[in-house]
Amino acid sequence: MHWKIAWLLTLILAASFQGEPAKLPQAWNARTMEWQKTDSDGTMWAVLEGRSDAPGEVFTYAALVPAGFHEFRSYSTDVRVAVVQGVLKVSFGETSDLEHLTSYPVGTLLFVPANVPFTIAADEDTIIIGTSIGPWHTHPPAGLKYDNHQHR
């Protein structure tokens, strides 16, 4: 009799456990990207998989950096960024620096440590795909106000 109760409880618990939704293979490219957010300056952003706001969760995002854009910023967590279209220009340092940008063409993978200030820019529409761990956000380097996105 006890084994029947244990078996019934096991079935009930197994049926009530929802778990994670099934993960399916996915692929993205510059032409098929479905942008979730478009800012007034032309930048676009989308979370491709995972959640950027979930603590400890790995997620992947895409961003379009439009031609003429530049911004001084840092990230809240380490980020790996792959350039999939265009040329991303970056300079690392404690101040905004448009004079010493390094160009990173398609196929480049960059590692950007958390809270390291950098300037990002693009002369042509550039798409990046990044991977990080939540909670994640872009913020101005410590002690600075965000003038946010700017065009040259």
C-alpha positions as CSV (number, residue, x, y, z in Angstrom):
1,M,0.0,0.0,0.0
2,H,2.8,2.4,0.9
3,W,4.4,1.9,-2.5
4,K,1.2,2.8,-4.3
5,I,0.9,6.1,-2.3
6,A,4.6,6.8,-3.1
7,W,4.1,6.1,-6.7
8,L,0.9,8.2,-6.9
9,L,2.7,11.1,-5.2
10,T,5.6,10.8,-7.6
11,L,3.2,11.0,-10.6
12,I,1.5,14.0,-9.1
13,L,4.7,15.8,-8.4
14,A,6.1,15.0,-11.9
15,A,3.0,16.2,-13.6
16,S,2.9,19.5,-11.7
17,F,6.6,20.3,-12.4
18,Q,6.7,22.7,-15.3
19,G,10.5,23.1,-15.6
20,E,12.1,25.2,-18.3
21,P,10.5,25.5,-21.7
22,A,12.2,23.3,-24.3
23,K,15.2,24.9,-26.0
24,L,15.2,24.9,-29.7
25,P,18.1,25.4,-32.1
26,Q,18.2,28.9,-33.5
27,A,20.2,31.0,-36.0
28,W,20.5,34.7,-36.7
29,N,22.1,36.9,-39.3
30,A,22.1,40.6,-40.2
31,R,19.2,40.2,-42.6
32,T,16.9,38.2,-40.3
33,M,17.4,40.0,-37.0
34,E,14.1,41.0,-35.3
35,W,14.9,44.1,-33.3
36,Q,13.0,44.5,-30.1
37,K,14.0,48.1,-29.3
38,T,14.9,51.1,-31.5
39,D,16.2,54.3,-30.0
40,S,15.7,57.7,-31.5
41,D,19.4,57.9,-32.4
42,G,19.0,54.8,-34.7
43,T,20.6,52.2,-32.3
44,M,18.7,48.9,-32.2
45,W,18.8,46.1,-29.6
46,A,17.4,42.6,-29.2
47,V,17.8,39.8,-26.7
48,L,18.3,36.7,-28.9
49,E,18.2,34.1,-26.1
50,G,18.1,34.1,-22.4
51,R,17.2,37.1,-20.2
52,S,19.5,40.1,-19.6
53,D,17.7,40.9,-16.3
54,A,17.9,37.5,-14.7
55,P,20.7,37.1,-12.1
56,G,23.3,34.5,-13.2
57,E,21.6,33.7,-16.5
58,V,23.7,33.7,-19.6
59,F,22.1,35.6,-22.5
60,T,22.9,36.6,-26.0
61,Y,22.0,40.0,-27.5
62,A,22.4,41.8,-30.8
63,A,22.9,45.6,-31.3
64,L,23.0,47.8,-34.4
65,V,25.4,50.6,-34.0
66,P,24.4,53.1,-36.7
67,A,26.8,55.1,-38.9
68,G,28.1,58.2,-37.2
69,F,27.2,57.0,-33.7
70,H,29.6,57.3,-30.7
71,E,29.3,56.9,-27.0
72,F,31.5,56.6,-23.9
73,R,30.2,53.8,-21.6
74,S,31.0,50.7,-19.6
75,Y,29.1,47.4,-19.0
76,S,27.9,46.0,-15.7
77,T,29.3,42.5,-16.4
78,D,31.9,41.0,-18.7
79,V,30.8,40.8,-22.3
80,R,32.1,38.9,-25.4
81,V,31.2,40.8,-28.6
82,A,31.4,39.5,-32.1
83,V,31.2,41.9,-35.1
84,V,28.9,40.4,-37.7
85,Q,28.4,43.4,-40.0
86,G,30.4,46.6,-40.6
87,V,33.3,47.8,-38.5
88,L,33.1,48.5,-34.8
89,K,35.5,51.1,-33.5
90,V,36.6,51.0,-29.8
91,S,39.1,52.8,-27.5
92,F,39.5,51.8,-23.9
93,G,40.4,54.4,-21.3
94,E,39.2,56.7,-18.5
95,T,37.9,59.4,-20.9
96,S,36.0,59.5,-24.1
97,D,38.6,59.1,-26.9
98,L,37.6,59.4,-30.6
99,E,41.2,60.0,-31.7
100,H,42.6,56.6,-30.8
101,L,39.9,54.2,-31.9
102,T,40.8,50.7,-33.0
103,S,38.8,49.3,-35.9
104,Y,37.4,45.8,-35.5
105,P,36.0,44.3,-38.7
106,V,33.6,41.5,-39.3
107,G,34.8,38.3,-37.7
108,T,36.4,40.0,-34.7
109,L,35.6,38.8,-31.2
110,L,36.2,41.3,-28.4
111,F,36.3,40.7,-24.6
112,V,35.1,43.8,-22.7
113,P,35.6,43.4,-18.9
114,A,32.9,44.7,-16.5
115,N,33.2,48.4,-15.5
116,V,36.1,49.1,-17.9
117,P,35.3,52.5,-19.6
118,F,35.4,52.6,-23.4
119,T,34.3,54.7,-26.3
120,I,32.3,52.9,-29.0
121,A,31.8,54.3,-32.6
122,A,30.9,53.3,-36.1
123,D,31.4,55.0,-39.5
124,E,29.0,52.5,-41.1
125,D,26.0,50.6,-39.8
126,T,27.5,47.9,-37.7
127,I,25.9,44.9,-36.0
128,I,27.4,43.1,-33.0
129,I,26.3,40.0,-31.2
130,G,27.3,39.8,-27.5
131,T,27.1,37.3,-24.7
132,S,27.0,38.1,-21.0
133,I,25.5,37.2,-17.7
134,G,22.6,39.0,-16.1
135,P,21.7,41.3,-14.7
136,W,23.4,43.4,-17.4
137,H,23.2,46.9,-18.5
138,T,25.2,49.6,-20.2
139,H,26.1,52.6,-18.0
140,P,28.3,55.7,-18.0
141,P,31.7,55.1,-16.4
142,A,31.8,55.9,-12.6
143,G,31.2,59.5,-11.8
144,L,30.0,60.6,-15.2
145,K,26.5,61.5,-16.3
146,Y,25.1,59.9,-19.4
147,D,24.7,62.2,-22.3
148,N,23.8,58.8,-23.9
149,H,24.0,58.2,-27.6
150,Q,25.6,60.8,-29.8
151,H,26.3,61.2,-33.5
152,R,29.3,62.8,-35.1
